[in-house]
Amino acid sequence: MKISFKSLLTVLITGLCMSDMVSAQRLKDLASVQGVRENQLVGYGLVVGLDGTGDQTSQTPFTIQTFKNMMSQFGIQVPDDVTPQLKNVAAVSVHANMSPFMKPGQRLDITVSSIGNAKSLRGGSLLMTPLKGIDGQVYAIAQGNLVVGGFGADGADGSSISVNIKSVGRIPNGALIEREIANPFAMGDSFTFLLNAPDFTTAKRVTDAINRLIGPETAYALDAGSIKVTAPRDPSRRVNYLSVLENLQVTPGEEGAKVIINSRTGTIVMGQNVRVSPTAISHGNLTVTIKENQAVIQPDPLAAGDTAVQQDTDITITQEDARMFVLDPGVNLQDVVNAINEVGVAPGDLMAILEALKQAGALHAELVVI
C-alpha cells in the first residue's frame, strides 16, 4: 500500500494536535543529579596476533617504538639499527565510559580502534593497556580478544569486498576497574537536579511537587535548568530519599513553538503550539524546457551549394495553475496542515512556504533547519 506524503503528514500532525496536554513523567526521566555522570577513559596499546593485516611499519614508526618499549620491559633489547617487520601487530586506541558508582573489580566494555594503517583487527588480541581519565590517573586495565563485526576478502586481480568496518572492534567486559572515581553525591546537605531540557515552567513544577511531598522550602529552583534540594547527610538515607524523589510524577512545561526542517531528507516536524497570522499564499510551478534540434538543409539539385546543418531551438514554457489559500487569524497547526494539503505541495515546496511565512513574520514559531 502506497502512502502519500500528504496523508502521512496529516496523520502525524493530527496525532500531535489531539494531545492538548503533555502527560506526567517521572522526575528521573526529566532530570539527572549533578555530579552523578559517566566518565570517559582512554588508553593506547598494541593488538597482536593479526593474520598479516597489521600496521605497515615503514609508515607507522610509533608502532615499532611501542613494540621496542614493551620488549624492553621483559628484558629483551632490540638493537636501534634493527627495524622489525610487524605485520601481525597494530597500534590502537582504547576507550570506554565508566558509569558512576562503579567499584574496583567490576568490568567495563571497551572499544578498540586502529590508529595506524592496519587493514583489519579481526582475530587480534589486545595486550594489557592502562585506561586513564582526564586527570591522568589510571582507572582501569584493558586486555582481551577482539570481536570485530566487519570482514573482507581480496582477489588475486586486485579486487576486494568489505562489509562494515574492519579496523574497529569491541571487547565485552574487556577492562577491569582498578580505581573508583569520586563523585559529590554523598557530600554536603543538598544535591541539585539538572533538567534535561531547561524550562522555567518545568523547574517551577518540579520544585512545587517536591515541596508538596517533603515539606515547604525543601527545594527551590536556581534557574531554568537546576533545582537544589535539601537532603540528609547519611548516605543510606540519601539513597532512599532520592529513590522516592526520582519516581515523583511531574508534568513538564510545553516546548516553545518550533518547526524543524531537515533539508537533506525532506522531513518536516511542527509542534502543536505553532500559530500563523492572517496570510495569503499562492503556490504554483513554472517549468521552462529548452530542446536543441539539428536540421539538415539540402541545396537545389542544379545549384552549386553545399549541404548545411542548421540549429533549431525549441523553447516550451509550462506553468501550472497557481492556487491561493488564506489563513485566518489565530489558526492552529491542524488548519495550516489542512490548507497546505489542499494545495498538494511536495516536501521541498512546503519548506519554501514555511520559510517564506517566517520571513513575512506570519509564522509564530522558531524555524530550525538541520
VOPAGU-2260 file (C-alpha; in pm, 1 decimal, decimal comma):
REM VOPAGU-2260
SITE   aa  ch    i         X         Y         Z
SITE  MET   A    0       0,0       0,0       0,0
SITE  LYS   A    1     143,3     334,3    -101,3
SITE  ILE   A    2     105,4     621,4     144,2
SITE  SER   A    3     141,7     973,2       8,8
SITE  PHE   A    4     341,9    1241,3     183,9
SITE  LYS   A    5      22,2    1440,4     230,7
SITE  SER   A    6    -155,6    1156,5     407,8
SITE  LEU   A    7     144,2    1073,3     624,7
SITE  LEU   A    8     189,2    1434,6     730,0
SITE  THR   A    9    -180,0    1468,5     812,3
SITE  VAL   A   10    -183,9    1156,0    1030,0
SITE  LEU   A   11     133,7    1257,0    1213,4
SITE  ILE   A   12      30,2    1612,6    1288,7
SITE  THR   A   13    -327,5    1514,6    1378,5
SITE  GLY   A   14    -190,1    1280,2    1642,3
SITE  LEU   A   15      20,5    1559,8    1784,8
SITE  CYS   A   16    -267,4    1803,1    1794,6
SITE  MET   A   17    -500,7    1558,2    1974,2
SITE  SER   A   18    -285,1    1569,2    2288,8
SITE  ASP   A   19    -357,4    1911,0    2436,8
SITE  MET   A   20    -154,9    1848,5    2748,6
SITE  VAL   A   21     181,0    1683,7    2798,8
SITE  SER   A   22     142,8    1373,9    3016,7
SITE  ALA   A   23     316,1    1348,3    3352,3
SITE  GLN   A   24     661,1    1190,2    3363,3
SITE  ARG   A   25     888,1    1057,0    3632,1
SITE  LEU   A   26    1140,5    1303,7    3763,9
SITE  LYS   A   27    1420,9    1057,2    3677,2
SITE  ASP   A   28    1318,5    1091,2    3309,9
SITE  LEU   A   29    1323,0    1471,2    3327,2
SITE  ALA   A   30    1640,3    1537,2    3522,0
SITE  SER   A   31    1967,8    1395,6    3649,0
SITE  VAL   A   32    2161,4    1451,3    3970,1
SITE  GLN   A   33    2450,3    1691,3    3935,3
SITE  GLY   A   34    2784,8    1512,2    3957,5
SITE  VAL   A   35    2636,4    1166,0    3902,0
SITE  ARG   A   36    2756,6    1100,9    3548,9
SITE  GLU   A   37    2973,2     881,7    3330,2
SITE  ASN   A   38    3345,2     947,5    3290,4
SITE  GLN   A   39    3545,8     885,8    2973,6
SITE  LEU   A   40    3859,0     670,5    2982,3
SITE  VAL   A   41    4116,9     634,5    2706,1
SITE  GLY   A   42    4436,6     439,9    2650,9
SITE  TYR   A   43    4697,1     340,3    2392,3
SITE  GLY   A   44    4813,3     -15,5    2330,9
SITE  LEU   A   45    4901,0    -292,5    2088,6
SITE  VAL   A   46    4686,8    -557,8    1921,3
SITE  VAL   A   47    4880,9    -872,0    1831,8
SITE  GLY   A   48    4805,4   -1199,8    1655,9
SITE  LEU   A   49    4675,2   -1047,3    1332,3
SITE  ASP   A   50    4690,9   -1250,2    1011,1
SITE  GLY   A   51    4929,6   -1020,0     825,6
SITE  THR   A   52    4684,2    -729,5     839,7
SITE  GLY   A   53    4874,0    -517,2    1091,6
SITE  ASP   A   54    5047,9    -181,1    1052,5
SITE  GLN   A   55    5299,0    -119,4     776,2
SITE  THR   A   56    5594,0     -29,4     994,9
SITE  SER   A   57    5756,9     185,6     728,5
SITE  GLN   A   58    5467,2     431,4     762,5
SITE  THR   A   59    5387,1     390,9    1132,7
SITE  PRO   A   60    5712,9     431,2    1329,5
SITE  PHE   A   61    5522,3     470,1    1656,6
SITE  THR   A   62    5417,1     104,2    1632,8
SITE  ILE   A   63    5784,4      -2,9    1625,5
SITE  GLN   A   64    5867,5     232,1    1911,9
SITE  THR   A   65    5584,8      92,4    2124,3
SITE  PHE   A   66    5688,8    -263,5    2043,1
SITE  LYS   A   67    6050,0    -197,4    2144,6
SITE  ASN   A   68    5939,9     -33,3    2471,1
SITE  MET   A   69    5720,3    -332,1    2553,0
SITE  MET   A   70    6000,2    -580,4    2479,2
SITE  SER   A   71    6243,7    -386,7    2699,7
SITE  GLN   A   72    6006,7    -430,9    2994,6
SITE  PHE   A   73    6055,2    -806,1    2955,6
SITE  GLY   A   74    6434,6    -773,3    2944,3
SITE  ILE   A   75    6466,8    -800,3    2565,7
SITE  GLN   A   76    6663,4    -523,0    2397,1
SITE  VAL   A   77    6600,5    -471,3    2024,6
SITE  PRO   A   78    6902,9    -302,0    1860,2
SITE  ASP   A   79    6839,2      52,2    1738,5
SITE  ASP   A   80    6954,1     -35,0    1386,9
SITE  VAL   A   81    6700,9    -319,4    1359,3
SITE  THR   A   82    6352,3    -242,4    1222,9
SITE  PRO   A   83    6112,3    -529,5    1297,9
SITE  GLN   A   84    5855,1    -610,5    1031,2
SITE  LEU   A   85    5543,0    -626,3    1244,1
SITE  LYS   A   86    5275,9    -743,8    1002,9
SITE  ASN   A   87    5079,4    -904,2    1285,4
SITE  VAL   A   88    5086,2    -602,9    1522,7
SITE  ALA   A   89    4875,7    -285,0    1518,5
SITE  ALA   A   90    4882,0      27,1    1734,8
SITE  VAL   A   91    4534,5     105,2    1869,9
SITE  SER   A   92    4344,4     345,9    2087,6
SITE  VAL   A   93    4116,7     205,2    2355,5
SITE  HIS   A   94    3824,0     395,6    2506,3
SITE  ALA   A   95    3537,1     327,0    2743,9
SITE  ASN   A   96    3274,0     502,8    2953,2
SITE  MET   A   97    3285,6     439,1    3325,9
SITE  SER   A   98    2945,2     465,7    3491,1
SITE  PRO   A   99    2908,7     641,3    3827,1
SITE  PHE   A  100    2948,1     438,6    4148,4
SITE  MET   A  101    3144,1     159,5    3978,3
SITE  LYS   A  102    3389,2      -5,7    4217,3
SITE  PRO   A  103    3728,8    -175,1    4176,4
SITE  GLY   A  104    3687,4    -529,7    4049,5
SITE  GLN   A  105    3393,1    -453,1    3822,2
SITE  ARG   A  106    3430,7    -471,2    3446,2
SITE  LEU   A  107    3373,8    -236,2    3150,9
SITE  ASP   A  108    3302,9    -288,3    2781,8
SITE  ILE   A  109    3574,4    -129,7    2569,3
SITE  THR   A  110    3612,0     -20,7    2206,9
SITE  VAL   A  111    3943,2     -72,0    2024,9
SITE  SER   A  112    4025,6     136,8    1714,8
SITE  SER   A  113    4326,9     126,3    1485,1
SITE  ILE   A  114    4527,4     448,9    1472,8
SITE  GLY   A  115    4778,1     327,5    1210,9
SITE  ASN   A  116    4721,8     175,4     869,2
SITE  ALA   A  117    4623,8    -177,1     975,0
SITE  LYS   A  118    4388,5    -336,2     725,3
SITE  SER   A  119    4193,8    -535,7     983,2
SITE  LEU   A  120    4188,3    -609,8    1356,9
SITE  ARG   A  121    3994,7    -931,7    1307,2
SITE  GLY   A  122    4135,6   -1218,6    1512,4
SITE  GLY   A  123    4363,2    -994,8    1719,9
SITE  SER   A  124    4420,0    -975,3    2093,9
SITE  LEU   A  125    4470,1    -656,4    2291,9
SITE  LEU   A  126    4766,0    -660,7    2528,7
SITE  MET   A  127    4745,0    -505,5    2876,1
SITE  THR   A  128    4652,8    -138,6    2828,1
SITE  PRO   A  129    4607,0     120,2    3106,8
SITE  LEU   A  130    4297,8     338,4    3069,3
SITE  LYS   A  131    4333,6     691,1    3204,1
SITE  GLY   A  132    4091,2     967,8    3291,5
SITE  ILE   A  133    4120,4    1338,0    3215,4
SITE  ASP   A  134    4331,4    1379,0    3530,6
SITE  GLY   A  135    4596,3    1136,1    3402,5
SITE  GLN   A  136    4521,2     870,6    3665,3
SITE  VAL   A  137    4480,4     504,3    3567,1
SITE  TYR   A  138    4126,8     384,0    3646,7
SITE  ALA   A  139    4107,9      54,9    3455,3
SITE  ILE   A  140    4323,3    -204,9    3278,6
SITE  ALA   A  141    4208,3    -343,6    2940,8
SITE  GLN   A  142    4302,2    -674,0    2780,1
SITE  GLY   A  143    4136,5    -949,6    2580,3
SITE  ASN   A  144    4034,3   -1089,7    2242,4
SITE  LEU   A  145    3859,7    -855,5    1997,9
SITE  VAL   A  146    3517,1    -904,8    1847,3
SITE  VAL   A  147    3520,1    -737,2    1502,7
SITE  GLY   A  148    3193,8    -705,6    1311,9
SITE  GLY   A  149    3349,2    -620,4     975,4
SITE  PHE   A  150    3514,7    -857,6     732,7
SITE  GLY   A  151    3652,0    -850,2     380,3
SITE  ALA   A  152    3815,1   -1050,9     104,4
SITE  ASP   A  153    4076,4    -965,4    -160,4
SITE  GLY   A  154    4110,5   -1122,7    -504,7
SITE  ALA   A  155    4428,8   -1202,7    -696,0
SITE  ASP   A  156    4338,9    -941,6    -959,2
SITE  GLY   A  157    4329,7    -663,1    -700,4
SITE  SER   A  158    3954,7    -663,4    -648,6
SITE  SER   A  159    3822,2    -655,7    -293,5
SITE  ILE   A  160    3499,5    -651,1     -97,1
SITE  SER   A  161    3435,1    -546,2     261,1
SITE  VAL   A  162    3137,2    -539,0     495,6
SITE  ASN   A  163    3122,9    -287,5     782,5
SITE  ILE   A  164    3444,3    -158,4     940,3
SITE  LYS   A  165    3734,8    -397,4     997,9
SITE  SER   A  166    3959,9    -156,1    1186,6
SITE  VAL   A  167    3734,3    -122,3    1494,0
SITE  GLY   A  168    3639,7    -392,2    1744,7
SITE  ARG   A  169    3494,4    -436,4    2090,8
SITE  ILE   A  170    3578,7    -646,7    2393,7
SITE  PRO   A  171    3278,5    -711,0    2620,7
SITE  ASN   A  172    3389,1    -683,9    2985,9
SITE  GLY   A  173    3736,3    -619,6    2849,7
SITE  ALA   A  174    3853,1    -375,6    3118,1
SITE  LEU   A  175    3893,1    -433,3    3491,4
SITE  ILE   A  176    3836,3    -129,1    3714,1
SITE  GLU   A  177    4127,9     -53,4    3944,4
SITE  ARG   A  178    4026,1     279,8    4094,9
SITE  GLU   A  179    3692,4     438,1    4192,3
SITE  ILE   A  180    3601,7     783,0    4062,2
SITE  ALA   A  181    3481,8    1010,2    4341,0
SITE  ASN   A  182    3153,5    1198,1    4297,3
SITE  PRO   A  183    2978,0    1457,1    4517,1
SITE  PHE   A  184    2658,1    1255,6    4566,7
SITE  ALA   A  185    2707,3    1197,1    4942,1
SITE  MET   A  186    2868,3    1535,0    5014,3
SITE  GLY   A  187    2700,1    1833,6    5176,3
SITE  ASP   A  188    2345,0    1894,2    5294,6
SITE  SER   A  189    2186,5    1905,2    4948,2
SITE  PHE   A  190    2208,2    1792,5    4588,7
SITE  THR   A  191    2095,1    1950,7    4262,7
SITE  PHE   A  192    1865,4    1816,3    3993,8
SITE  LEU   A  193    1966,9    1920,3    3639,5
SITE  LEU   A  194    1678,7    1928,4    3391,2
SITE  ASN   A  195    1746,9    1752,9    3061,0
SITE  ALA   A  196    1555,9    2030,9    2881,6
SITE  PRO   A  197    1584,4    2357,8    3078,3
SITE  ASP   A  198    1246,9    2526,5    3112,0
SITE  PHE   A  199    1120,5    2776,1    3369,8
SITE  THR   A  200     775,6    2615,1    3388,2
SITE  THR   A  201     917,9    2266,9    3436,7
SITE  ALA   A  202    1159,4    2392,2    3703,9
SITE  LYS   A  203     871,5    2550,5    3896,4
SITE  ARG   A  204     654,8    2240,4    3871,0
SITE  VAL   A  205     936,2    2014,9    3993,9
SITE  THR   A  206    1002,0    2248,9    4286,5
SITE  ASP   A  207     632,9    2261,3    4380,7
SITE  ALA   A  208     595,8    1882,7    4355,5
SITE  ILE   A  209     895,1    1818,0    4587,5
SITE  ASN   A  210     779,3    2077,8    4839,7
SITE  ARG   A  211     428,3    1929,4    4846,3
SITE  LEU   A  212     569,5    1582,0    4907,9
SITE  ILE   A  213     851,7    1653,0    5155,0
SITE  GLY   A  214     765,0    1990,8    5301,5
SITE  PRO   A  215     790,5    2365,5    5235,5
SITE  GLU   A  216    1128,8    2511,0    5137,8
SITE  THR   A  217    1278,3    2167,2    5073,7
SITE  ALA   A  218    1352,2    2253,8    4711,5
SITE  TYR   A  219    1399,3    2576,9    4522,4
SITE  ALA   A  220    1486,9    2650,0    4162,5
SITE  LEU   A  221    1825,8    2808,1    4098,9
SITE  ASP   A  222    1744,2    2880,1    3734,5
SITE  ALA   A  223    1554,6    2725,2    3441,9
SITE  GLY   A  224    1770,4    2413,6    3443,1
SITE  SER   A  225    1858,8    2332,0    3806,0
SITE  ILE   A  226    1669,0    2268,1    4129,9
SITE  LYS   A  227    1851,2    2247,5    4462,4
SITE  VAL   A  228    1704,0    2000,5    4713,6
SITE  THR   A  229    1784,5    1966,1    5082,0
SITE  ALA   A  230    1894,4    1608,8    5163,7
SITE  PRO   A  231    2006,0    1401,9    5465,2
SITE  ARG   A  232    2378,0    1356,6    5522,0
SITE  ASP   A  233    2365,0     981,0    5585,8
SITE  PRO   A  234    2439,9     803,1    5252,4
SITE  SER   A  235    2187,7     519,8    5303,0
SITE  ARG   A  236    1909,6     761,9    5395,0
SITE  ARG   A  237    2006,8     978,1    5097,8
SITE  VAL   A  238    1968,4     680,9    4861,7
SITE  ASN   A  239    1617,3     608,4    4992,0
SITE  TYR   A  240    1536,0     978,2    4977,7
SITE  LEU   A  241    1642,8    1008,9    4615,2
SITE  SER   A  242    1458,2     688,5    4522,9
SITE  VAL   A  243    1133,7     849,3    4636,0
SITE  LEU   A  244    1202,2    1177,2    4457,0
SITE  GLU   A  245    1306,7    1030,6    4122,6
SITE  ASN   A  246     975,0     843,7    4094,0
SITE  LEU   A  247     776,0    1161,5    4156,4
SITE  GLN   A  248     531,8    1231,8    3871,2
SITE  VAL   A  249     575,0    1579,3    3719,0
SITE  THR   A  250     406,4    1733,5    3416,6
SITE  PRO   A  251     677,7    1919,7    3219,8
SITE  GLY   A  252     610,7    2254,8    3058,8
SITE  GLU   A  253     522,3    2257,0    2691,7
SITE  GLU   A  254     802,4    2324,4    2449,8
SITE  GLY   A  255     814,3    2651,0    2261,1
SITE  ALA   A  256     664,6    2663,6    1913,9
SITE  LYS   A  257     913,4    2511,2    1669,9
SITE  VAL   A  258     922,0    2394,9    1310,7
SITE  ILE   A  259    1207,3    2151,4    1240,8
SITE  ILE   A  260    1317,4    2110,0     879,2
SITE  ASN   A  261    1570,2    1851,5     762,1
SITE  SER   A  262    1677,3    1979,5     422,9
SITE  ARG   A  263    1861,3    1655,4     337,6
SITE  THR   A  264    1573,9    1412,1     387,4
SITE  GLY   A  265    1274,7    1642,2     339,5
SITE  THR   A  266    1146,7    1568,9     690,9
SITE  ILE   A  267     933,6    1841,2     849,0
SITE  VAL   A  268     808,4    1832,0    1209,0
SITE  MET   A  269     587,2    2105,4    1353,1
SITE  GLY   A  270     496,4    2140,1    1721,3
SITE  GLN   A  271     139,3    2182,5    1839,3
SITE  ASN   A  272     189,4    2545,4    1952,5
SITE  VAL   A  273     268,4    2676,9    1603,4
SITE  ARG   A  274      45,0    2970,5    1508,3
SITE  VAL   A  275      11,0    3170,3    1187,1
SITE  SER   A  276    -105,5    3529,1    1137,5
SITE  PRO   A  277    -353,5    3621,6     861,7
SITE  THR   A  278    -174,5    3534,6     539,1
SITE  ALA   A  279    -247,2    3472,9     171,2
SITE  ILE   A  280     -27,0    3216,4      -2,5
SITE  SER   A  281      -6,0    3144,5    -373,3
SITE  HIS   A  282     166,1    2831,6    -494,8
SITE  GLY   A  283     249,0    2731,8    -849,7
SITE  ASN   A  284     532,4    2595,5   -1064,7
SITE  LEU   A  285     690,7    2740,7   -1375,2
SITE  THR   A  286     877,8    2493,7   -1599,1
SITE  VAL   A  287    1099,8    2604,8   -1887,6
SITE  THR   A  288    1212,5    2336,2   -2135,2
SITE  ILE   A  289    1480,4    2406,7   -2394,5
SITE  LYS   A  290    1540,3    2149,7   -2668,9
SITE  GLU   A  291    1806,6    2174,1   -2940,1
SITE  ASN   A  292    1733,5    2011,0   -3278,5
SITE  GLN   A  293    1962,9    1986,0   -3579,0
SITE  ALA   A  294    1801,4    2038,6   -3921,9
SITE  VAL   A  295    1980,6    1934,8   -4243,9
SITE  ILE   A  296    1941,7    2179,2   -4537,9
SITE  GLN   A  297    1998,2    2038,1   -4885,9
SITE  PRO   A  298    2074,3    2270,0   -5182,8
SITE  ASP   A  299    1866,3    2256,6   -5503,7
SITE  PRO   A  300    1965,1    1975,4   -5745,1
SITE  LEU   A  301    2111,7    2213,5   -6005,5
SITE  ALA   A  302    2259,7    2458,3   -5756,9
SITE  ALA   A  303    2624,9    2456,6   -5672,2
SITE  GLY   A  304    2562,4    2477,9   -5297,2
SITE  ASP   A  305    2676,5    2252,0   -5014,2
SITE  THR   A  306    2473,8    2060,5   -4759,0
SITE  ALA   A  307    2447,3    2256,6   -4430,6
SITE  VAL   A  308    2331,6    2185,3   -4074,8
SITE  GLN   A  309    2107,6    2438,5   -3902,0
SITE  GLN   A  310    2035,0    2453,0   -3528,1
SITE  ASP   A  311    1665,7    2461,7   -3439,6
SITE  THR   A  312    1589,5    2564,0   -3080,8
SITE  ASP   A  313    1251,8    2475,6   -2931,5
SITE  ILE   A  314    1158,3    2656,2   -2608,2
SITE  THR   A  315     848,2    2548,0   -2416,6
SITE  ILE   A  316     715,1    2716,1   -2104,8
SITE  THR   A  317     467,5    2526,9   -1888,0
SITE  GLN   A  318     309,5    2693,3   -1590,5
SITE  GLU   A  319      82,8    2510,9   -1350,9
SITE  ASP   A  320    -219,8    2690,0   -1219,3
SITE  ALA   A  321    -125,6    2879,5    -905,0
SITE  ARG   A  322    -371,8    2822,5    -625,4
SITE  MET   A  323    -408,0    3063,1    -337,9
SITE  PHE   A  324    -532,2    2993,6      11,7
SITE  VAL   A  325    -589,8    3229,4     302,0
SITE  LEU   A  326    -505,1    3160,7     664,7
SITE  ASP   A  327    -736,6    3333,2     910,9
SITE  PRO   A  328    -618,9    3496,5    1234,7
SITE  GLY   A  329    -508,1    3262,5    1512,3
SITE  VAL   A  330    -522,6    2939,7    1312,3
SITE  ASN   A  331    -362,0    2636,9    1472,9
SITE  LEU   A  332    -132,1    2374,1    1330,9
SITE  GLN   A  333    -409,5    2149,5    1200,1
SITE  ASP   A  334    -554,3    2438,1     998,4
SITE  VAL   A  335    -213,1    2507,3     846,3
SITE  VAL   A  336    -164,3    2141,9     750,9
SITE  ASN   A  337    -513,2    2113,6     600,6
SITE  ALA   A  338    -464,9    2427,1     391,3
SITE  ILE   A  339    -124,1    2316,5     261,5
SITE  ASN   A  340    -251,7    1966,3     184,9
SITE  GLU   A  341    -533,5    2111,9     -24,3
SITE  VAL   A  342    -272,0    2272,1    -246,6
SITE  GLY   A  343     -89,1    1937,5    -273,3
SITE  VAL   A  344     269,2    2052,5    -229,6
SITE  ALA   A  345     578,0    1834,3    -214,8
SITE  PRO   A  346     816,2    1844,1      83,5
SITE  GLY   A  347    1053,5    2083,0     -93,7
SITE  ASP   A  348     770,0    2324,1    -174,2
SITE  LEU   A  349     642,5    2301,3     182,1
SITE  MET   A  350     985,8    2404,0     309,5
SITE  ALA   A  351     980,8    2707,2      81,1
SITE  ILE   A  352     632,3    2805,9     202,9
SITE  LEU   A  353     731,5    2778,1     569,1
SITE  GLU   A  354    1049,5    2979,1     514,7
SITE  ALA   A  355     852,8    3247,7     330,4
SITE  LEU   A  356     596,8    3262,4     614,4
SITE  LYS   A  357     879,2    3311,2     863,5
SITE  GLN   A  358    1036,5    3587,0     655,2
SITE  ALA   A  359     699,8    3759,7     631,0
SITE  GLY   A  360     660,1    3747,0    1009,3
SITE  ALA   A  361     344,9    3538,2     982,7
SITE  LEU   A  362     485,8    3213,9    1127,5
SITE  HIS   A  363     495,3    3244,9    1506,6
SITE  ALA   A  364     745,6    2968,8    1574,1
SITE  GLU   A  365    1117,3    2909,7    1575,1
SITE  LEU   A  366    1226,6    2777,3    1236,8
SITE  VAL   A  367    1511,6    2525,5    1282,1
SITE  VAL   A  368    1689,3    2391,2     972,7
SITE  ILE   A  369    1913,7    2090,1    1034,0
